[in-house]
């Protein structure tokens, strides 16, 4: 499963740096926020534990 930073990098057509992923992970933990993804082609959803 991708993190939000990785998902944004994929959409932008570039790889996110490891630092970006670490900062996002820290922010999600501190802010008690999660994420979700809708995979349109496979009609499936995935989400983090915080959602």
N, C-alpha and C positions, 0 to 999 in steps of 0.2 A: 504494500500500500504506500502511496506517495504522501509526503507531507504537503502542506499548503505551499511552502516555498518551492518544493520540487514540482508541484503541479503548475505553478505560475511559470517556472522556468521552461517546462515542457510546452506550455501554451505560447510562450515567447520564442520558442525554438532554440533555447540555450540551456546549458546545465547550470544549476544553482551551485554556489560554492558550499563547502562543508561548513563554513562560518555562518552562512545564511540559515542553514538547517539547524545549527546549534542555537542560534539566537531565537528562531521561531519556536523551537522546542522549549526553551526556557520561558519565553513569553506565554506559551500555552499553559505551562505548569504554574507559573506565578499568577496568571490571570484566571486560572481555572476555566479556560475556554477550550473548546474542541473544534473539530472540523468535520465536514461531511462532503462526500463526492457522489455525483450522479453520473454513472456510466451509461450514456444514452444508447450506444449501440447494443450493449448487452442488457439494457433495461434493469440495471442493478444499482443498489446504493451501498456505500460503506461509510462508516463514521468512527470517530475516536471514542474512547471511554467517557469523555467529559460531556458528550452530547446526549 
